[in-house]
Every structure is written in structure tokens, then in C-alpha cells.
Amino acid sequence: MIRSPSEVTVGADGLVALPMSILAEAGINLGETLLAFSDGDGQIVLRRLEEAVSDLISGRPL
């Protein structure tokens, strides 16, 4: 696991741009649909929508 940290800023509109290097490390392609949810104070998780739905259908937690 590479895990190169990058600093990002939340814009006034609430948007955050993720660096291409982080997307590449995670294997996320441009245009891919992600599910975003809070995982506690100060933590946001992004998951591929298809994988998150599959886990939920199978009874596994997000």
C-alpha cells in the first residue's frame, strides 16, 4: 500500500478535488460513481457504488 498523503481544501461550495495520484493509488477511474459517507469525526470514506451496494445486499457493513 502506497498511501501518499495529499492536502486538499474544501471549497466554499463544499467541493473537494482529489489529486490524480490518490485516485490512481485507489484504482479509481475518472467518471466512476462513488458513495461518500462519514465514518466518524473527521473521517470521510469514498467507495465504489457497486461494491458498497453489493456489500449491503450481502449483509456486510459499509
PDB file with SEQRES, HELIX, SHEET and CRYST1 records, atoms N, CA, C and O in Angstrom:
SEQRES   1 A   62  MET ILE ARG SER PRO SER GLU VAL THR VAL GLY ALA ASP          
SEQRES   2 A   62  GLY LEU VAL ALA LEU PRO MET SER ILE LEU ALA GLU ALA          
SEQRES   3 A   62  GLY ILE ASN LEU GLY GLU THR LEU LEU ALA PHE SER ASP          
SEQRES   4 A   62  GLY ASP GLY GLN ILE VAL LEU ARG ARG LEU GLU GLU ALA          
SEQRES   5 A   62  VAL SER ASP LEU ILE SER GLY ARG PRO LEU                      
HELIX    1 AA1 MET A   20  ALA A   26  1                                   7    
HELIX    2 AA2 LEU A   49  ILE A   57  1                                   9    
SHEET    1 AA1 2 LEU A  34  SER A  38  0                                        
SHEET    2 AA1 2 ILE A  44  ARG A  48 -1                                        
CRYST1    1.000    1.000    1.000  90.00  90.00  90.00 P 1           1          
ATOM      1  N   MET A   1       0.842  -1.171   0.000  1.00  0.00           N  
ATOM      2  CA  MET A   1       0.000   0.000   0.000  1.00  0.00           C  
ATOM      3  C   MET A   1       0.892   1.241   0.000  1.00  0.00           C  
ATOM      4  O   MET A   1       1.798   1.357   0.825  1.00  0.00           O  
ATOM      5  N   ILE A   2       0.638   2.154  -0.914  1.00  0.00           N  
ATOM      6  CA  ILE A   2       1.494   3.325  -1.089  1.00  0.00           C  
ATOM      7  C   ILE A   2       1.128   4.431  -0.099  1.00  0.00           C  
ATOM      8  O   ILE A   2       1.998   4.906   0.631  1.00  0.00           O  
ATOM      9  N   ARG A   3      -0.109   4.842  -0.057  1.00  0.00           N  
ATOM     10  CA  ARG A   3      -0.651   5.840   0.852  1.00  0.00           C  
ATOM     11  C   ARG A   3       0.145   7.139   0.893  1.00  0.00           C  
ATOM     12  O   ARG A   3       0.617   7.543   1.956  1.00  0.00           O  
ATOM     13  N   SER A   4       0.297   7.788  -0.243  1.00  0.00           N  
ATOM     14  CA  SER A   4       0.937   9.101  -0.282  1.00  0.00           C  
ATOM     15  C   SER A   4      -0.092  10.152   0.105  1.00  0.00           C  
ATOM     16  O   SER A   4      -1.066  10.341  -0.623  1.00  0.00           O  
ATOM     17  N   PRO A   5       0.089  10.840   1.222  1.00  0.00           N  
ATOM     18  CA  PRO A   5      -0.895  11.847   1.623  1.00  0.00           C  
ATOM     19  C   PRO A   5      -0.801  13.096   0.761  1.00  0.00           C  
ATOM     20  O   PRO A   5       0.273  13.474   0.293  1.00  0.00           O  
ATOM     21  N   SER A   6      -1.943  13.721   0.567  1.00  0.00           N  
ATOM     22  CA  SER A   6      -2.013  14.988  -0.148  1.00  0.00           C  
ATOM     23  C   SER A   6      -2.957  15.900   0.600  1.00  0.00           C  
ATOM     24  O   SER A   6      -3.983  15.452   1.112  1.00  0.00           O  
ATOM     25  N   GLU A   7      -2.626  17.160   0.668  1.00  0.00           N  
ATOM     26  CA  GLU A   7      -3.501  18.133   1.316  1.00  0.00           C  
ATOM     27  C   GLU A   7      -4.542  18.590   0.307  1.00  0.00           C  
ATOM     28  O   GLU A   7      -4.207  18.938  -0.825  1.00  0.00           O  
ATOM     29  N   VAL A   8      -5.802  18.588   0.717  1.00  0.00           N  
ATOM     30  CA  VAL A   8      -6.882  19.093  -0.129  1.00  0.00           C  
ATOM     31  C   VAL A   8      -7.687  20.101   0.684  1.00  0.00           C  
ATOM     32  O   VAL A   8      -7.652  20.090   1.914  1.00  0.00           O  
ATOM     33  N   THR A   9      -8.411  20.970  -0.013  1.00  0.00           N  
ATOM     34  CA  THR A   9      -9.192  22.012   0.640  1.00  0.00           C  
ATOM     35  C   THR A   9     -10.656  21.871   0.259  1.00  0.00           C  
ATOM     36  O   THR A   9     -10.981  21.607  -0.898  1.00  0.00           O  
ATOM     37  N   VAL A  10     -11.534  22.045   1.231  1.00  0.00           N  
ATOM     38  CA  VAL A  10     -12.964  22.067   0.963  1.00  0.00           C  
ATOM     39  C   VAL A  10     -13.312  23.485   0.523  1.00  0.00           C  
ATOM     40  O   VAL A  10     -13.110  24.445   1.267  1.00  0.00           O  
ATOM     41  N   GLY A  11     -13.841  23.603  -0.702  1.00  0.00           N  
ATOM     42  CA  GLY A  11     -14.191  24.911  -1.240  1.00  0.00           C  
ATOM     43  C   GLY A  11     -15.448  25.470  -0.597  1.00  0.00           C  
ATOM     44  O   GLY A  11     -16.142  24.770   0.141  1.00  0.00           O  
ATOM     45  N   ALA A  12     -15.736  26.721  -0.875  1.00  0.00           N  
ATOM     46  CA  ALA A  12     -16.916  27.393  -0.327  1.00  0.00           C  
ATOM     47  C   ALA A  12     -18.204  26.697  -0.753  1.00  0.00           C  
ATOM     48  O   ALA A  12     -19.229  26.807  -0.081  1.00  0.00           O  
ATOM     49  N   ASP A  13     -18.144  25.975  -1.881  1.00  0.00           N  
ATOM     50  CA  ASP A  13     -19.311  25.245  -2.379  1.00  0.00           C  
ATOM     51  C   ASP A  13     -19.376  23.817  -1.831  1.00  0.00           C  
ATOM     52  O   ASP A  13     -20.274  23.054  -2.188  1.00  0.00           O  
ATOM     53  N   GLY A  14     -18.421  23.459  -0.960  1.00  0.00           N  
ATOM     54  CA  GLY A  14     -18.393  22.126  -0.357  1.00  0.00           C  
ATOM     55  C   GLY A  14     -17.691  21.081  -1.194  1.00  0.00           C  
ATOM     56  O   GLY A  14     -17.644  19.915  -0.802  1.00  0.00           O  
ATOM     57  N   LEU A  15     -17.143  21.464  -2.336  1.00  0.00           N  
ATOM     58  CA  LEU A  15     -16.472  20.502  -3.210  1.00  0.00           C  
ATOM     59  C   LEU A  15     -15.015  20.325  -2.826  1.00  0.00           C  
ATOM     60  O   LEU A  15     -14.357  21.254  -2.358  1.00  0.00           O  
ATOM     61  N   VAL A  16     -14.524  19.099  -3.037  1.00  0.00           N  
ATOM     62  CA  VAL A  16     -13.128  18.761  -2.794  1.00  0.00           C  
ATOM     63  C   VAL A  16     -12.601  18.094  -4.062  1.00  0.00           C  
ATOM     64  O   VAL A  16     -13.210  17.149  -4.565  1.00  0.00           O  
ATOM     65  N   ALA A  17     -11.487  18.574  -4.574  1.00  0.00           N  
ATOM     66  CA  ALA A  17     -10.844  17.951  -5.738  1.00  0.00           C  
ATOM     67  C   ALA A  17      -9.775  17.001  -5.222  1.00  0.00           C  
ATOM     68  O   ALA A  17      -8.908  17.393  -4.441  1.00  0.00           O  
ATOM     69  N   LEU A  18      -9.840  15.746  -5.663  1.00  0.00           N  
ATOM     70  CA  LEU A  18      -8.854  14.752  -5.248  1.00  0.00           C  
ATOM     71  C   LEU A  18      -7.732  14.682  -6.272  1.00  0.00           C  
ATOM     72  O   LEU A  18      -7.992  14.665  -7.475  1.00  0.00           O  
ATOM     73  N   PRO A  19      -6.491  14.641  -5.810  1.00  0.00           N  
ATOM     74  CA  PRO A  19      -5.362  14.540  -6.726  1.00  0.00           C  
ATOM     75  C   PRO A  19      -5.393  13.226  -7.514  1.00  0.00           C  
ATOM     76  O   PRO A  19      -5.797  12.188  -6.991  1.00  0.00           O  
ATOM     77  N   MET A  20      -4.967  13.285  -8.757  1.00  0.00           N  
ATOM     78  CA  MET A  20      -4.925  12.097  -9.614  1.00  0.00           C  
ATOM     79  C   MET A  20      -4.089  10.991  -8.983  1.00  0.00           C  
ATOM     80  O   MET A  20      -4.399   9.812  -9.153  1.00  0.00           O  
ATOM     81  N   SER A  21      -3.037  11.352  -8.260  1.00  0.00           N  
ATOM     82  CA  SER A  21      -2.183  10.330  -7.650  1.00  0.00           C  
ATOM     83  C   SER A  21      -2.960   9.492  -6.633  1.00  0.00           C  
ATOM     84  O   SER A  21      -2.755   8.281  -6.547  1.00  0.00           O  
ATOM     85  N   ILE A  22      -3.838  10.118  -5.872  1.00  0.00           N  
ATOM     86  CA  ILE A  22      -4.633   9.380  -4.890  1.00  0.00           C  
ATOM     87  C   ILE A  22      -5.648   8.496  -5.602  1.00  0.00           C  
ATOM     88  O   ILE A  22      -5.857   7.347  -5.213  1.00  0.00           O  
ATOM     89  N   LEU A  23      -6.280   9.032  -6.648  1.00  0.00           N  
ATOM     90  CA  LEU A  23      -7.235   8.226  -7.410  1.00  0.00           C  
ATOM     91  C   LEU A  23      -6.535   7.018  -8.026  1.00  0.00           C  
ATOM     92  O   LEU A  23      -7.074   5.911  -8.014  1.00  0.00           O  
ATOM     93  N   ALA A  24      -5.347   7.228  -8.558  1.00  0.00           N  
ATOM     94  CA  ALA A  24      -4.601   6.127  -9.180  1.00  0.00           C  
ATOM     95  C   ALA A  24      -4.224   5.073  -8.140  1.00  0.00           C  
ATOM     96  O   ALA A  24      -4.340   3.877  -8.407  1.00  0.00           O  
ATOM     97  N   GLU A  25      -3.778   5.497  -6.965  1.00  0.00           N  
ATOM     98  CA  GLU A  25      -3.420   4.550  -5.904  1.00  0.00           C  
ATOM     99  C   GLU A  25      -4.616   3.704  -5.499  1.00  0.00           C  
ATOM    100  O   GLU A  25      -4.471   2.521  -5.191  1.00  0.00           O  
ATOM    101  N   ALA A  26      -5.806   4.315  -5.501  1.00  0.00           N  
ATOM    102  CA  ALA A  26      -7.027   3.614  -5.093  1.00  0.00           C  
ATOM    103  C   ALA A  26      -7.653   2.825  -6.243  1.00  0.00           C  
ATOM    104  O   ALA A  26      -8.609   2.078  -6.037  1.00  0.00           O  
ATOM    105  N   GLY A  27      -7.115   2.989  -7.451  1.00  0.00           N  
ATOM    106  CA  GLY A  27      -7.676   2.293  -8.605  1.00  0.00           C  
ATOM    107  C   GLY A  27      -9.008   2.855  -9.047  1.00  0.00           C  
ATOM    108  O   GLY A  27      -9.821   2.140  -9.633  1.00  0.00           O  
ATOM    109  N   ILE A  28      -9.242   4.131  -8.772  1.00  0.00           N  
ATOM    110  CA  ILE A  28     -10.492   4.804  -9.136  1.00  0.00           C  
ATOM    111  C   ILE A  28     -10.293   5.483 -10.489  1.00  0.00           C  
ATOM    112  O   ILE A  28      -9.327   6.217 -10.696  1.00  0.00           O  
ATOM    113  N   ASN A  29     -11.221   5.226 -11.398  1.00  0.00           N  
ATOM    114  CA  ASN A  29     -11.157   5.810 -12.737  1.00  0.00           C  
ATOM    115  C   ASN A  29     -12.000   7.080 -12.814  1.00  0.00           C  
ATOM    116  O   ASN A  29     -12.987   7.220 -12.092  1.00  0.00           O  
ATOM    117  N   LEU A  30     -11.613   7.993 -13.684  1.00  0.00           N  
ATOM    118  CA  LEU A  30     -12.396   9.203 -13.908  1.00  0.00           C  
ATOM    119  C   LEU A  30     -13.791   8.804 -14.381  1.00  0.00           C  
ATOM    120  O   LEU A  30     -13.937   7.897 -15.200  1.00  0.00           O  
ATOM    121  N   GLY A  31     -14.803   9.475 -13.870  1.00  0.00           N  
ATOM    122  CA  GLY A  31     -16.187   9.195 -14.248  1.00  0.00           C  
ATOM    123  C   GLY A  31     -16.834   8.093 -13.429  1.00  0.00           C  
ATOM    124  O   GLY A  31     -18.031   7.845 -13.576  1.00  0.00           O  
ATOM    125  N   GLU A  32     -16.077   7.428 -12.570  1.00  0.00           N  
ATOM    126  CA  GLU A  32     -16.616   6.347 -11.742  1.00  0.00           C  
ATOM    127  C   GLU A  32     -17.511   6.941 -10.653  1.00  0.00           C  
ATOM    128  O   GLU A  32     -17.197   7.990 -10.092  1.00  0.00           O  
ATOM    129  N   THR A  33     -18.627   6.266 -10.357  1.00  0.00           N  
ATOM    130  CA  THR A  33     -19.545   6.732  -9.327  1.00  0.00           C  
ATOM    131  C   THR A  33     -19.126   6.176  -7.975  1.00  0.00           C  
ATOM    132  O   THR A  33     -18.911   4.974  -7.822  1.00  0.00           O  
ATOM    133  N   LEU A  34     -19.013   7.072  -6.992  1.00  0.00           N  
ATOM    134  CA  LEU A  34     -18.596   6.697  -5.651  1.00  0.00           C  
ATOM    135  C   LEU A  34     -19.695   7.006  -4.649  1.00  0.00           C  
ATOM    136  O   LEU A  34     -20.512   7.900  -4.867  1.00  0.00           O  
ATOM    137  N   LEU A  35     -19.713   6.270  -3.561  1.00  0.00           N  
ATOM    138  CA  LEU A  35     -20.600   6.530  -2.438  1.00  0.00           C  
ATOM    139  C   LEU A  35     -19.744   7.178  -1.354  1.00  0.00           C  
ATOM    140  O   LEU A  35     -18.687   6.656  -1.000  1.00  0.00           O  
ATOM    141  N   ALA A  36     -20.197   8.311  -0.828  1.00  0.00           N  
ATOM    142  CA  ALA A  36     -19.465   9.015   0.222  1.00  0.00           C  
ATOM    143  C   ALA A  36     -20.274   8.955   1.512  1.00  0.00           C  
ATOM    144  O   ALA A  36     -21.485   9.179   1.509  1.00  0.00           O  
ATOM    145  N   PHE A  37     -19.591   8.649   2.621  1.00  0.00           N  
ATOM    146  CA  PHE A  37     -20.271   8.659   3.910  1.00  0.00           C  
ATOM    147  C   PHE A  37     -19.267   8.975   5.012  1.00  0.00           C  
ATOM    148  O   PHE A  37     -18.059   8.795   4.852  1.00  0.00           O  
ATOM    149  N   SER A  38     -19.796   9.450   6.128  1.00  0.00           N  
ATOM    150  CA  SER A  38     -18.967   9.781   7.280  1.00  0.00           C  
ATOM    151  C   SER A  38     -18.663   8.508   8.057  1.00  0.00           C  
ATOM    152  O   SER A  38     -19.533   7.656   8.237  1.00  0.00           O  
ATOM    153  N   ASP A  39     -17.420   8.386   8.515  1.00  0.00           N  
ATOM    154  CA  ASP A  39     -17.004   7.236   9.315  1.00  0.00           C  
ATOM    155  C   ASP A  39     -16.514   7.722  10.678  1.00  0.00           C  
ATOM    156  O   ASP A  39     -15.570   7.176  11.249  1.00  0.00           O  
ATOM    157  N   GLY A  40     -17.169   8.744  11.175  1.00  0.00           N  
ATOM    158  CA  GLY A  40     -16.786   9.284  12.468  1.00  0.00           C  
ATOM    159  C   GLY A  40     -16.258  10.695  12.330  1.00  0.00           C  
ATOM    160  O   GLY A  40     -16.168  11.237  11.228  1.00  0.00           O  
ATOM    161  N   ASP A  41     -15.914  11.274  13.445  1.00  0.00           N  
ATOM    162  CA  ASP A  41     -15.444  12.644  13.491  1.00  0.00           C  
ATOM    163  C   ASP A  41     -14.174  12.819  12.662  1.00  0.00           C  
ATOM    164  O   ASP A  41     -13.144  12.215  12.960  1.00  0.00           O  
ATOM    165  N   GLY A  42     -14.250  13.642  11.629  1.00  0.00           N  
ATOM    166  CA  GLY A  42     -13.082  13.954  10.824  1.00  0.00           C  
ATOM    167  C   GLY A  42     -12.729  12.916   9.776  1.00  0.00           C  
ATOM    168  O   GLY A  42     -11.660  13.002   9.171  1.00  0.00           O  
ATOM    169  N   GLN A  43     -13.602  11.929   9.539  1.00  0.00           N  
ATOM    170  CA  GLN A  43     -13.298  10.886   8.560  1.00  0.00           C  
ATOM    171  C   GLN A  43     -14.419  10.768   7.538  1.00  0.00           C  
ATOM    172  O   GLN A  43     -15.591  10.661   7.897  1.00  0.00           O  
ATOM    173  N   ILE A  44     -14.054  10.787   6.273  1.00  0.00           N  
ATOM    174  CA  ILE A  44     -14.989  10.589   5.171  1.00  0.00           C  
ATOM    175  C   ILE A  44     -14.468   9.421   4.350  1.00  0.00           C  
ATOM    176  O   ILE A  44     -13.278   9.351   4.043  1.00  0.00           O  
ATOM    177  N   VAL A  45     -15.362   8.505   3.998  1.00  0.00           N  
ATOM    178  CA  VAL A  45     -14.993   7.328   3.224  1.00  0.00           C  
ATOM    179  C   VAL A  45     -15.629   7.436   1.837  1.00  0.00           C  
ATOM    180  O   VAL A  45     -16.794   7.811   1.706  1.00  0.00           O  
ATOM    181  N   LEU A  46     -14.867   7.109   0.825  1.00  0.00           N  
ATOM    182  CA  LEU A  46     -15.371   7.022  -0.546  1.00  0.00           C  
ATOM    183  C   LEU A  46     -15.254   5.573  -0.992  1.00  0.00           C  
ATOM    184  O   LEU A  46     -14.185   4.974  -0.877  1.00  0.00           O  
ATOM    185  N   ARG A  47     -16.354   4.998  -1.507  1.00  0.00           N  
ATOM    186  CA  ARG A  47     -16.335   3.616  -2.004  1.00  0.00           C  
ATOM    187  C   ARG A  47     -17.003   3.565  -3.356  1.00  0.00           C  
ATOM    188  O   ARG A  47     -17.904   4.353  -3.642  1.00  0.00           O  
ATOM    189  N   ARG A  48     -16.565   2.639  -4.191  1.00  0.00           N  
ATOM    190  CA  ARG A  48     -17.252   2.425  -5.458  1.00  0.00           C  
ATOM    191  C   ARG A  48     -18.698   2.063  -5.142  1.00  0.00           C  
ATOM    192  O   ARG A  48     -18.954   1.220  -4.282  1.00  0.00           O  
ATOM    193  N   LEU A  49     -19.632   2.687  -5.823  1.00  0.00           N  
ATOM    194  CA  LEU A  49     -21.045   2.473  -5.558  1.00  0.00           C  
ATOM    195  C   LEU A  49     -21.425   1.005  -5.686  1.00  0.00           C  
ATOM    196  O   LEU A  49     -22.126   0.470  -4.827  1.00  0.00           O  
ATOM    197  N   GLU A  50     -20.966   0.345  -6.754  1.00  0.00           N  
ATOM    198  CA  GLU A  50     -21.319  -1.053  -6.982  1.00  0.00           C  
ATOM    199  C   GLU A  50     -20.850  -1.953  -5.841  1.00  0.00           C  
ATOM    200  O   GLU A  50     -21.576  -2.851  -5.414  1.00  0.00           O  
ATOM    201  N   GLU A  51     -19.642  -1.710  -5.352  1.00  0.00           N  
ATOM    202  CA  GLU A  51     -19.090  -2.529  -4.266  1.00  0.00           C  
ATOM    203  C   GLU A  51     -19.833  -2.283  -2.960  1.00  0.00           C  
ATOM    204  O   GLU A  51     -20.091  -3.223  -2.208  1.00  0.00           O  
ATOM    205  N   ALA A  52     -20.179  -1.027  -2.682  1.00  0.00           N  
ATOM    206  CA  ALA A  52     -20.901  -0.703  -1.455  1.00  0.00           C  
ATOM    207  C   ALA A  52     -22.290  -1.340  -1.472  1.00  0.00           C  
ATOM    208  O   ALA A  52     -22.723  -1.905  -0.468  1.00  0.00           O  
ATOM    209  N   VAL A  53     -22.987  -1.255  -2.596  1.00  0.00           N  
ATOM    210  CA  VAL A  53     -24.317  -1.855  -2.714  1.00  0.00           C  
ATOM    211  C   VAL A  53     -24.228  -3.366  -2.572  1.00  0.00           C  
ATOM    212  O   VAL A  53     -25.055  -3.972  -1.891  1.00  0.00           O  
ATOM    213  N   SER A  54     -23.243  -3.978  -3.200  1.00  0.00           N  
ATOM    214  CA  SER A  54     -23.056  -5.425  -3.096  1.00  0.00           C  
ATOM    215  C   SER A  54     -22.831  -5.836  -1.653  1.00  0.00           C  
ATOM    216  O   SER A  54     -23.401  -6.829  -1.200  1.00  0.00           O  
ATOM    217  N   ASP A  55     -22.013  -5.095  -0.923  1.00  0.00           N  
ATOM    218  CA  ASP A  55     -21.767  -5.398   0.492  1.00  0.00           C  
ATOM    219  C   ASP A  55     -23.059  -5.300   1.308  1.00  0.00           C  
ATOM    220  O   ASP A  55     -23.348  -6.162   2.137  1.00  0.00           O  
ATOM    221  N   LEU A  56     -23.825  -4.242   1.061  1.00  0.00           N  
ATOM    222  CA  LEU A  56     -25.078  -4.049   1.803  1.00  0.00           C  
ATOM    223  C   LEU A  56     -26.064  -5.180   1.519  1.00  0.00           C  
ATOM    224  O   LEU A  56     -26.717  -5.676   2.438  1.00  0.00           O  
ATOM    225  N   ILE A  57     -26.177  -5.588   0.268  1.00  0.00           N  
ATOM    226  CA  ILE A  57     -27.080  -6.684  -0.103  1.00  0.00           C  
ATOM    227  C   ILE A  57     -26.642  -7.975   0.565  1.00  0.00           C  
ATOM    228  O   ILE A  57     -27.478  -8.789   0.958  1.00  0.00           O  
ATOM    229  N   SER A  58     -25.336  -8.166   0.695  1.00  0.00           N  
ATOM    230  CA  SER A  58     -24.786  -9.387   1.312  1.00  0.00           C  
ATOM    231  C   SER A  58     -24.798  -9.330   2.839  1.00  0.00           C  
ATOM    232  O   SER A  58     -24.381 -10.282   3.499  1.00  0.00           O  
ATOM    233  N   GLY A  59     -25.277  -8.213   3.404  1.00  0.00           N  
ATOM    234  CA  GLY A  59     -25.328  -8.084   4.853  1.00  0.00           C  
ATOM    235  C   GLY A  59     -24.036  -7.642   5.495  1.00  0.00           C  
ATOM    236  O   GLY A  59     -23.910  -7.654   6.720  1.00  0.00           O  
ATOM    237  N   ARG A  60     -23.060  -7.245   4.668  1.00  0.00           N  
ATOM    238  CA  ARG A  60     -21.795  -6.752   5.210  1.00  0.00           C  
ATOM    239  C   ARG A  60     -21.895  -5.240   5.442  1.00  0.00           C  
ATOM    240  O   ARG A  60     -22.591  -4.549   4.698  1.00  0.00           O  
ATOM    241  N   PRO A  61     -21.220  -4.733   6.445  1.00  0.00           N  
ATOM    242  CA  PRO A  61     -21.262  -3.281   6.690  1.00  0.00           C  
ATOM    243  C   PRO A  61     -20.500  -2.533   5.611  1.00  0.00           C  
ATOM    244  O   PRO A  61     -19.644  -3.095   4.929  1.00  0.00           O  
ATOM    245  N   LEU A  62     -20.829  -1.244   5.467  1.00  0.00           N  
ATOM    246  CA  LEU A  62     -20.101  -0.408   4.519  1.00  0.00           C  
ATOM    247  C   LEU A  62     -18.675  -0.346   4.964  1.00  0.00           C  
ATOM    248  O   LEU A  62     -17.855   0.306   4.318  1.00  0.00           O  
TER     249      LEU A  62                                                      
END                                                                             
